[in-house]
């Protein structure tokens, strides 16, 4: 399935001269710029690899809608004439997975077990963007500039991850990047922090954030240790975090960049074993040992049910329907200690914050 997506305020880049000349010759289109999403993924049109091998969400096609004359306010900008046809991934973004996982009271170790092997592809995708040469546009390398959970898309129900939303992407030589030390390191740091946000948000419902916060600050887990080592002494680029990309790149290290191989140990080590994933069987909740693929299939069902349940609650049609996992989402203030203390304060009462979620 595909969806037509219009980005009226996306960043523009110069289109390749050959394409601009052809558009003017064949269609009398005189535009010289188009959305940066197209330029940043133009290699996809020339690549020999299949779509399944790509790690970035790229336009399938683009069509042109002439600008129409209209009165614009002083702060309005005319819309871009380009519309992009993008793939529609029914599994949604990584943000939607974190929202569903938060109801299951999994540990940070559980989330790391599930997603570390998948998340490595984010660094590979960024590494490819940083080192890509576009012969048609004569551009060398791009920085994504906007890595976050809702810009990382799940390609399928196995939760393979792709980088999307190129609306903030800029070429390495863009004047904006002259204000930064190295935009490639910024991409790497944002990717690292987004992984930490995934661990924190996915494990933070009943237990709060204390488990994650303590593990991060005390460096008691391999993911926390790897992050602090990267931040304090490593600072490798995404292309150095993936062995096959690191082997291909022969550029000299820039001041402040690490040796490259020290982060391989974490991102190229896949946690072994199984996860105790909660399921509802024969009227009761139990934890079942399962591998990643089976756990992701269970999670997909919970994600779909969560979407349907929220729609029903908002529409007032849920009635007495409550998913089995919903009661795990207790309010942080609705506990016996707080209830007892409120009872001894004249006139105090709980306001039921859980009903406003």
ROMI-767731 format. One record per residue (C-alpha): x, y, z; residue in one letter. Coordinates in steps of 0.1 Angstrom, whole numbers, plus 5000, padded with zeros to 4 digits. Example, Ala and Ser with C-alpha at 12.3 -4.5 7.8 and 13.67 -1.06 7.14 Angstrom:
2
512349555078A/513749895071S/
END
This chain:
357
500050005000X/501150364994X/499950695007X/500251034990X/501951265014X/502351645009X/505051825028X/504252195023X/506952325046X/509752075040X/513252185033X/514252234996X/517452134978X/518552194943X/517451914920X/519951764896X/520551984866X/519751694842X/516351634858X/515552004859X/516352034822X/514251734813X/511251864833X/511452204816X/511852044781X/509151774785X/506651944809X/507452314809X/508252294846X/510752564855X/511252474892X/514852424902X/514352294937X/512352014952X/511951854987X/515251745003X/513651405009X/514051324972X/517551444969X/518651265001X/517150934988X/517850974951X/520350694952X/517450464957X/516350524921X/519750424908X/520550144933X/520749784923X/519449664957X/515849584963X/513549794984X/513849535012X/517549615014X/517049985019X/517150135054X/515550465047X/511950555038X/512150705003X/509550854979X/508250594954X/507350864930X/506751244929X/504251454911X/503951824904X/501052054912X/501352404898X/501152684923X/497952884922X/497653254927X/496153344960X/496353604987X/498853515013X/499153665048X/502353835059X/503653525076X/502353265051X/504653085026X/503452944993X/503152564994X/505752364975X/504352234942X/505651884948X/503751584963X/505551274972X/504150924971X/505550735002X/505250375014X/502750325041X/504050095069X/501049945087X/503149865118X/503650235124X/506650405142X/508950295170X/507050545192X/503850335188X/505750025199X/507050205230X/503550315239X/502249965238X/505249815256X/504750055285X/501649865296X/503449535300X/505849615329X/508949485311X/512449565323X/515049765304X/516849435299X/513749295282X/513449595258X/517249585251X/516849215243X/514049285218X/515449595200X/519249605201X/519649375170X/516949585152X/518349925162X/521749865148X/520349935114X/519750295124X/523450355126X/523950175093X/521250395076X/522850705090X/526250585079X/525050535044X/523450885043X/526751035056X/528850865029X/526450855000X/527651024968X/524751134945X/526251164910X/523151324895X/522851594921X/526651624927X/525951604965X/528251414989X/526651305021X/523651415042X/522851445079X/519351355089X/519251615117X/516051485133X/516451135147X/513651055172X/511250775180X/508450885157X/510850925127X/511850565129X/509450335112X/508749965116X/509049805082X/507049495091X/505549295120X/509049165128X/509849525138X/512749585114X/513449955116X/513850215089X/514850585091X/512150825077X/510951185076X/513751355058X/512151705061X/515051835082X/517851655062X/520651875049X/523751805029X/527051785048X/528152105031X/525052295040X/525752635057X/523552535087X/526052265096X/528952515099X/527452615133X/528052255145X/531152065155X/530151775132X/526551705122X/527451335118X/528251315154X/525051495162X/523151225142X/524950955162X/524251115195X/520551165187X/520350805176X/521950695209X/519650915230X/516650785210X/517550435220X/517750535256X/514350705253X/512950375239X/514350185269X/512950445293X/509550495278X/508950125272X/509650015308X/508250315326X/504550255333X/504050075367X/507650095378X/508050465369X/511450565355X/513550475386X/514850145372X/516150305340X/517450615358X/519450415383X/520850185357X/521850475334X/523550685361X/525250385379X/526350225346X/525149885359X/524049755324X/525949705292X/523749955274X/524450225299X/528150145300X/528350155262X/526550485260X/528750665286X/531950515270X/530750655236X/529950995250X/532951035272X/535750895252X/534650735219X/532450965198X/532550735168X/530550825137X/527650605127X/529550465098X/532250345123X/529650165144X/528949915116X/531949695106X/531049665069X/530750045066X/533850105087X/535849875065X/534650055033X/535550405046X/539150505044X/538850865054X/541151015081X/539751065116X/538851415124X/539751585157X/537551445185X/536351135166X/537250805181X/539050515167X/535850365154X/535950005166X/535150045203X/531350055198X/531249745176X/531149525208X/527749655219X/525849705186X/527249385171X/526449165201X/522949025201X/521448945235X/520848565237X/518048365252X/514348435255X/512048695271X/509348635296X/506548805278X/503148845295X/500148685277X/496448625285X/495648265283X/492448085296X/491348375317X/494548455334X/497748655328X/500948445327X/504548505315X/505748285287X/509348245276X/509548335239X/512048455213X/512048795196X/509848695166X/507148555188X/507248845212X/506849095184X/503848905171X/502248925205X/503149295207X/501549375173X/498249235187X/498549455217X/499349765196X/496249705174X/494049655205X/495449965221X/494550175191X/491050035190X/490550075227X/491650435227X/489350515198X/486450345216X/487150535249X/487350865230X/484050795212X/482350675244X/481650335230X/484050115250X/481450025276X/482749775300X/485449665276X/488849675293X/491849495277X/493649245300X/496849455301X/495049785308X/494949725346X/498649715347X/498550085339X/497950205375X/498150565383X/501450675400X/499350845428X/496650575433X/498450355458X/497550245493X/500050485510X/498650785493X/495050675499X/495750625536X/497350965541X/494551135522X/491950975545X/493451145575X/493351485559X/489951645563X/488251695529X/490951535508X/490151295481X/491651125450X/490651285417X/491150985396X/493851095372X/493950755355X/490550835339X/492051125321X/494850935303X/
END
